[in-house]
């Protein structure tokens, strides 16, 4: 009878989640392999077996963050209406951040010194902006968004979404604004209206 696998995908995901939390809360100094292993109920040997070492683990956290973020955006089905697609992408962006706040902080916080995200992370990061840019381009072709540089418009819209999500995660939205989801929706729609044609 074969020996059971101890270093499986469940343990790998647990270690990535814990490392992401430590990285977002305490920076790279807060990521101790010994402490991670203890918290995960495993050994440092398991971490080396799964990742190869501390730097590779931190790179894997970046990979995982952008993979999950990209998966949220990829679930957005096109509707034929570029404005609706842009709003759906914004909602998916917020959902990803709320589902994995520690990974959101890893993606958009300062990169730890000595840790360069791998090629896969860099490509995934670049790919996550593509659905929004394509929707903006489609809106311009259809005449529902005014002619402009699609990258400029996509970046402006992204900055609104990113700013609102960052404020919400940081607990900086005033209670008087009401339900964060409703405020987010109204703000996205107002930003999009500013780019509409006519």
ABEGO torsion letter per residue (X at the ends): XBBBBABBAAAAAAAAAAAAAAAAAAEAAABBAAAAAAAAGBBAAAAAAAAGEAAAAAAAAAAAAAAAAAAAAAABBBAGBAAAAAAAAAAAAAAAAAABAAAAAAAABBBBBGBBBBAAAAAAAAAAAAAAAAAAAAAAAAGABBBBBAAAAAAAAAAAAAAAAAAAAAGABBAAAEBAAAAAAAAAAAAAAAABBX
